[in-house]
Amino acid sequence: MHDLRLLVVIVKREYDEDLTAFLRDNDVESIFGLLCQGTASQKLLSLMGLEKTGKALIYTMVRKKKAKRLMTELVSTMGLDMHGNGCAMTIPVGSIAGASSLKYLTKGQKIIIGEVANVEEQVFLYELIVAITNRGHVDSVMDAARAAGAMGGTVIHARGTNPFGDNKFFGMPIADEKEMLLILTAAKDKSEIMRCIMENAGLKSPAHTVMFSLPVENVAGLRSVMEAAGEISSEDDDE
């Protein structure tokens, strides 16, 4: 595992240009974005008199030291710790496919592949659960996740690819149209959330959900997850 980190930031869609400008001001040029949405149910939003708001997921690759600094500045400069503004996380990168890939992914940062040192394995307090489900079934997946303690998630519209054209996964029919649900959680809660999803919205259900998880090193802007991981406590609000 290298000291490179995938920096992932999820913000309200109207903040995406400000976030991109912030990253470019910090010499990060290779920036990628996706349109997505939160998982609050329409019923809840209606009760609160709110409309479903779009989100933007921005990701880029930086070295560990820089990722830590950017996470701090996202809070102090962009107010990411304010309720509803968004969240950010850093995910360790396992490997890079050669110098050309590294140059493209880290453009503007003057990183040489020989300088990207291996680092020791570490224990991670957070996990990012990635659930891929048939379109239209995100609510059932999220309901199962919430029953196991998940706070919320982010939905990305996706499309499955099948080179053989038979649209089957382990012999089971699948739809081309997919939705990817990202759920950030404390590592200690990951297994129970994933178990609950598979029992209630897994491959044997209409959702046909498949899942994996990724280790997350640092989190900003999602206080409930940080509290669940034991990194901060609710008593800190009184200090």
NORGILIN-V484144 format. One record per pair of residues at least 24 apart in sequence whose ideal C-beta (glycine too) atoms are under 10 Angstrom apart, sorted by the first residue. I is the first residue (numbers start at 1). J is the second residue. D is the distance in Angstrom with one decimal. If there is no record, write none. Layout:
i:j:d
I:J:D
I:J:D
This chain:
i:j:d
1:92:5.4
1:93:7.5
1:94:5.7
1:95:8.2
1:118:6.6
1:119:6.0
1:120:8.4
1:121:6.8
1:122:8.7
1:215:9.4
2:63:8.9
2:64:8.7
2:92:7.7
2:93:5.6
2:94:7.4
2:95:6.9
2:96:6.9
2:102:9.6
2:113:9.6
2:116:4.9
2:117:7.1
2:118:6.2
2:119:7.0
3:62:10.0
3:63:5.7
3:64:4.4
3:65:7.8
3:66:9.9
3:67:9.3
3:92:8.5
3:93:8.6
3:115:9.3
3:116:6.3
3:117:5.6
3:118:7.8
3:119:5.1
4:61:5.8
4:62:7.3
4:63:6.1
4:64:7.3
4:66:9.8
4:67:8.6
4:90:9.9
4:91:9.9
4:92:7.8
4:93:4.1
4:94:9.2
4:95:9.2
4:96:6.9
4:102:8.2
4:105:8.3
4:106:7.7
4:111:8.0
4:116:5.9
4:117:9.8
4:119:9.7
5:60:9.5
5:61:7.1
5:62:6.0
5:63:7.1
5:64:5.4
5:65:9.4
5:66:8.2
5:67:4.0
5:68:8.5
5:70:9.4
5:71:9.5
5:89:9.4
5:90:4.3
5:91:6.5
5:92:6.2
5:93:6.4
5:216:10.0
5:217:6.6
5:218:8.4
6:59:6.0
6:60:7.7
6:61:5.7
6:62:8.5
6:67:8.6
6:89:8.7
6:90:7.0
6:91:4.4
6:92:7.9
6:93:5.8
6:105:9.3
6:214:8.8
6:216:9.7
6:217:9.8
7:31:9.7
7:58:8.4
7:59:6.5
7:60:5.4
7:61:7.2
7:62:5.6
7:66:8.7
7:67:5.3
7:70:6.3
7:71:7.7
7:74:9.1
7:88:6.9
7:89:7.9
7:90:5.6
7:91:8.2
7:218:9.4
8:57:6.7
8:58:7.6
8:59:4.7
8:60:8.6
8:87:8.8
8:88:6.7
8:89:5.2
8:90:7.6
8:91:6.6
8:128:8.0
8:154:9.8
8:182:8.5
8:184:9.2
8:214:9.8
8:216:8.7
9:33:9.6
9:56:8.4
9:57:7.4
9:58:4.8
9:59:7.3
9:60:8.6
9:70:9.0
9:71:9.2
9:74:6.8
9:78:9.0
9:80:7.8
9:86:6.5
9:87:7.6
9:88:4.4
9:89:8.1
9:220:8.7
9:221:8.5
10:34:9.5
10:36:7.2
10:38:8.8
10:55:5.6
10:56:7.3
10:57:5.1
10:58:7.8
10:59:9.5
10:80:9.8
10:85:9.9
10:86:5.2
10:87:5.6
10:88:7.5
10:89:8.6
10:154:5.5
10:182:8.0
10:184:8.9
10:221:8.5
10:222:9.2
11:55:6.8
11:56:5.7
11:57:8.4
11:58:7.2
11:74:9.3
11:78:8.1
11:80:7.7
11:84:9.9
11:85:6.7
11:86:3.6
11:87:8.4
11:88:8.6
11:221:8.8
12:38:9.4
12:53:6.2
12:54:7.6
12:55:6.5
12:56:7.4
12:84:7.6
12:85:7.0
12:86:6.5
13:37:9.0
13:53:7.2
13:54:4.1
13:55:6.0
13:56:4.8
14:53:8.8
14:54:8.7
14:56:8.6
15:55:9.4
15:56:7.2
15:58:9.4
15:78:7.6
15:79:9.7
15:80:9.5
15:85:7.4
15:86:7.0
16:54:9.7
16:55:9.0
16:56:3.9
16:57:9.1
16:58:6.4
17:56:9.2
18:77:9.7
18:78:6.9
19:56:7.5
19:58:5.5
19:74:8.3
19:78:6.9
19:80:9.4
19:86:8.4
19:88:9.5
20:56:9.2
20:58:6.8
20:60:9.6
22:58:9.8
22:70:8.4
22:73:7.7
22:74:7.6
22:77:6.7
22:78:6.2
23:58:7.5
23:60:6.2
23:62:9.0
23:70:7.6
23:74:9.6
23:108:9.6
24:108:8.1
25:73:9.8
25:77:9.5
26:60:9.9
26:62:8.6
26:66:7.7
26:69:8.2
26:70:6.3
26:73:7.6
26:77:10.0
26:108:9.2
26:109:9.3
27:62:9.4
27:66:8.8
27:106:9.9
27:107:9.3
27:108:4.8
27:109:5.9
27:110:8.2
28:60:5.3
28:61:8.6
28:62:6.3
28:66:8.3
28:70:7.9
28:106:8.3
28:107:8.3
28:108:6.3
28:109:6.7
29:60:8.7
29:106:8.6
29:107:4.2
29:108:3.6
29:109:7.9
30:59:9.8
30:60:6.0
30:61:7.0
30:62:9.7
30:103:9.2
30:104:6.3
30:105:5.5
30:106:6.5
30:107:4.4
30:108:7.4
30:109:8.5
31:58:6.3
31:59:7.8
31:60:5.0
31:61:9.8
31:107:9.3
31:108:9.9
32:57:8.9
32:58:7.2
32:59:5.4
32:60:6.8
32:61:9.4
32:105:9.3
33:57:6.7
33:58:5.0
33:59:7.7
33:60:9.6
34:58:8.1
34:59:8.0
34:154:9.5
34:156:5.6
34:157:8.8
34:158:9.5
34:180:9.4
35:156:8.0
35:157:8.0
36:153:9.8
36:154:5.2
36:155:5.8
36:156:4.6
36:157:7.7
36:179:9.7
36:180:8.6
36:181:9.8
36:182:8.1
37:138:9.3
37:153:10.0
37:154:7.3
37:155:5.2
37:156:8.5
37:157:8.8
37:179:9.8
38:84:9.6
38:152:6.7
38:153:7.7
38:154:6.4
38:155:7.5
39:138:6.8
39:139:7.9
39:141:9.1
39:142:4.8
39:143:9.7
39:145:8.7
39:146:8.8
39:150:9.2
39:151:9.6
39:152:5.3
39:153:4.5
39:154:7.1
39:155:6.2
39:181:7.3
39:182:9.5
39:183:8.6
40:142:9.4
40:152:7.2
40:153:10.0
41:139:6.5
41:142:8.3
41:143:8.8
42:139:9.1
43:139:9.9
53:84:9.0
55:86:7.6
55:154:6.1
55:155:8.5
55:156:9.2
56:86:8.7
57:86:9.6
57:154:6.6
57:156:6.7
57:182:7.9
58:86:9.5
58:88:9.1
59:89:9.8
59:91:9.0
60:105:8.0
60:106:8.5
60:107:9.6
60:109:9.5
61:91:9.8
61:93:6.7
61:96:8.6
61:101:9.9
61:102:8.6
61:104:9.6
61:105:4.6
61:106:5.6
61:107:9.6
61:109:8.6
61:111:9.1
62:90:8.5
62:93:9.9
62:105:9.6
62:106:7.1
62:109:6.7
62:111:8.7
63:93:9.9
63:106:8.1
63:109:7.4
63:111:6.6
63:115:8.9
63:116:7.5
63:117:9.6
64:90:7.8
64:92:8.3
64:93:9.6
64:116:9.9
64:117:9.7
64:119:7.4
64:217:7.9
64:218:9.5
66:106:9.8
66:109:7.5
66:111:9.6
67:91:9.5
67:92:9.8
67:217:7.9
67:218:7.4
68:217:8.8
68:218:6.7
70:220:9.4
71:217:9.4
71:218:5.5
71:219:8.3
71:220:4.9
71:221:9.2
72:218:9.5
72:220:7.9
73:220:9.8
74:220:5.7
74:221:7.3
75:220:5.4
75:221:7.0
78:220:9.8
78:221:9.2
79:221:8.9
80:220:5.4
80:221:3.9
80:222:9.2
81:220:6.8
81:221:5.5
81:222:9.2
81:223:7.3
82:221:8.0
83:221:9.1
83:223:8.3
84:221:9.5
85:221:6.4
86:154:9.8
86:220:9.1
86:221:5.6
86:222:8.7
87:152:9.7
87:154:8.8
87:184:6.8
87:219:6.8
87:220:6.6
87:221:3.9
87:222:4.0
87:223:9.3
87:225:8.0
87:226:9.9
88:184:10.0
88:218:8.2
88:219:7.3
88:220:4.6
88:221:5.8
88:222:8.5
89:126:6.9
89:128:6.7
89:182:9.6
89:184:6.2
89:214:9.4
89:216:4.8
89:217:7.7
89:218:6.7
89:219:5.2
89:220:7.6
89:221:9.0
89:222:8.1
89:225:9.2
90:126:9.6
90:215:10.0
90:216:6.9
90:217:4.6
90:218:4.8
90:219:8.3
90:220:9.1
91:124:9.4
91:126:9.4
91:127:10.0
91:128:6.7
91:214:5.4
91:215:6.9
91:216:5.7
91:217:6.9
91:218:9.5
92:119:8.2
92:121:9.5
92:122:8.4
92:124:8.0
92:214:8.5
92:215:6.1
92:216:8.6
92:217:6.0
94:214:9.9
121:215:9.8
122:215:8.6
122:217:7.9
123:187:8.2
123:215:9.0
124:187:5.8
124:214:9.2
124:215:4.0
124:216:6.2
124:217:6.2
124:218:9.5
124:229:9.4
125:186:6.6
125:187:5.6
125:188:8.4
125:215:9.3
125:216:7.9
125:217:8.5
125:218:8.8
125:219:8.1
125:225:9.2
125:226:8.4
125:228:9.3
125:229:4.2
125:230:7.3
125:231:6.1
126:184:6.5
126:185:7.0
126:186:6.3
126:187:5.9
126:188:9.8
126:189:9.8
126:190:8.8
126:213:10.0
126:214:9.5
126:215:7.5
126:216:3.8
126:217:7.6
126:218:7.9
126:219:5.4
126:222:9.1
126:225:6.6
126:226:8.3
126:228:9.1
126:229:5.9
126:231:8.7
127:183:8.7
127:184:7.8
127:185:5.8
127:186:7.7
127:187:4.9
127:188:9.1
127:189:8.3
127:190:4.2
127:191:9.2
127:193:8.9
127:194:9.1
127:213:4.7
127:214:6.9
127:215:6.3
127:216:6.1
127:225:9.9
127:229:9.6
128:182:6.2
128:183:7.3
128:184:5.5
128:185:8.0
128:190:9.1
128:212:9.4
128:213:6.4
128:214:4.6
128:215:8.0
128:216:5.2
128:219:9.7
129:153:8.1
129:181:7.9
129:182:7.3
129:183:4.2
129:184:7.8
129:185:6.3
129:189:9.6
129:190:6.4
129:193:6.3
129:194:6.2
129:197:8.0
129:211:6.3
129:212:7.9
129:213:4.9
129:214:8.3
130:156:9.5
130:180:6.4
130:181:7.5
130:182:6.1
130:183:8.1
130:210:9.2
130:211:6.5
130:212:5.5
130:213:6.9
130:214:6.8
131:155:9.9
131:179:8.7
131:180:7.2
131:181:4.4
131:182:8.1
131:183:7.0
131:193:9.5
131:194:8.3
131:197:6.2
131:198:9.4
131:201:8.3
131:202:9.8
131:207:8.8
131:209:5.3
131:210:7.5
131:211:4.7
131:212:8.7
131:213:9.5
132:156:9.7
132:158:6.9
132:160:7.9
132:169:9.9
132:174:9.7
132:178:5.6
132:179:7.6
132:180:5.4
132:181:7.8
132:207:9.9
132:208:8.8
132:209:6.9
132:210:5.2
132:211:7.3
132:212:8.8
133:158:9.6
133:175:9.8
133:178:6.8
133:179:5.6
133:180:8.0
133:181:6.5
133:197:9.0
133:201:6.9
133:202:9.6
133:205:9.3
133:206:9.4
133:207:4.7
133:208:6.7
133:209:4.3
133:210:8.0
133:211:9.0
134:160:9.4
134:174:7.2
134:175:5.0
134:176:9.7
134:177:7.3
134:178:6.6
134:179:7.5
134:201:9.7
134:205:9.3
134:206:6.8
134:207:5.7
134:208:5.2
134:209:8.0
135:159:9.4
135:175:6.7
135:176:9.0
135:177:4.1
135:178:6.1
135:179:5.1
135:207:9.8
136:175:9.0
136:177:8.3
136:179:7.8
136:206:8.7
136:207:8.7
137:175:9.9
137:178:9.9
137:179:7.5
137:181:9.6
137:201:6.6
137:205:7.9
137:206:6.2
137:207:3.7
137:208:7.9
137:209:7.5
138:179:5.1
138:180:9.2
138:181:5.7
138:201:9.3
138:207:8.3
138:209:9.6
139:201:9.5
139:207:9.5
140:197:9.2
140:200:7.1
140:201:4.8
140:205:7.4
140:206:8.0
140:207:5.6
140:209:8.8
141:179:8.6
141:181:5.7
141:183:9.0
141:196:9.8
141:197:5.7
141:198:9.9
141:200:8.2
141:201:4.5
141:202:9.3
141:205:9.2
141:207:5.8
141:209:5.6
141:211:9.1
142:181:6.7
142:183:8.0
142:197:8.9
142:201:8.9
143:196:9.5
143:197:9.5
143:200:7.6
143:201:8.0
144:193:8.2
144:194:9.7
144:195:9.4
144:196:4.8
144:197:4.7
144:198:8.4
144:199:7.4
144:200:3.9
144:201:5.1
144:202:9.0
144:205:9.4
144:207:9.0
144:209:8.8
145:181:8.0
145:183:5.7
145:185:8.4
145:189:9.9
145:192:9.8
145:193:5.2
145:194:8.6
145:196:6.7
145:197:5.7
145:200:9.2
145:201:8.8
146:183:9.6
146:193:9.0
146:196:9.0
147:192:9.6
147:193:8.9
147:196:5.7
147:197:9.3
147:199:9.9
147:200:7.6
148:185:9.1
148:189:7.1
148:190:9.6
148:191:9.2
148:192:4.7
148:193:4.4
148:194:8.3
148:195:7.3
148:196:3.8
148:197:7.7
148:199:9.6
148:200:9.5
149:185:7.7
149:186:8.7
149:188:9.9
149:189:5.2
149:192:6.9
149:193:6.6
149:196:8.8
149:228:7.6
150:181:9.9
150:183:5.3
150:184:8.8
150:185:5.9
150:186:10.0
150:189:7.5
150:190:9.7
150:192:9.4
150:193:5.2
150:194:10.0
150:196:8.7
150:197:8.9
150:224:10.0
150:225:9.4
150:228:9.8
151:183:8.4
151:184:8.1
151:185:7.6
151:186:9.7
151:189:9.7
151:222:7.5
151:223:9.7
151:224:4.8
151:225:6.4
151:227:10.0
151:228:8.0
152:182:10.0
152:183:7.7
152:184:8.6
152:185:10.0
152:222:8.7
152:224:8.6
152:225:9.5
153:180:9.8
153:181:5.0
153:182:5.8
153:183:4.3
153:184:7.8
153:185:9.3
154:180:8.8
154:181:7.4
154:182:4.6
154:183:8.1
154:184:8.4
155:179:5.6
155:180:7.2
155:181:5.7
155:182:7.9
156:180:4.4
156:181:7.9
156:182:7.0
169:203:7.7
169:208:7.3
169:210:7.3
170:203:7.5
170:210:9.5
172:203:6.4
172:204:8.6
172:208:6.8
173:208:8.4
174:203:9.5
174:208:5.9
174:210:9.3
175:208:7.9
178:208:9.2
178:210:9.7
179:207:9.5
179:209:9.8
181:209:8.3
181:211:8.9
182:214:9.6
183:211:9.4
183:213:9.0
183:225:9.7
184:216:6.7
184:219:6.8
184:222:6.1
184:224:9.8
184:225:5.6
185:213:8.7
185:216:9.0
185:222:9.7
185:224:9.7
185:225:6.2
185:228:7.2
185:229:8.5
186:216:9.8
186:219:9.4
186:224:9.3
186:225:6.0
186:226:8.3
186:227:8.5
186:228:3.9
186:229:3.9
186:230:7.6
186:231:8.8
187:213:8.9
187:215:7.7
187:216:8.2
187:228:9.5
187:229:6.8
188:228:7.7
188:229:7.4
188:230:8.3
189:225:9.0
189:228:6.3
189:229:8.7
190:215:9.8
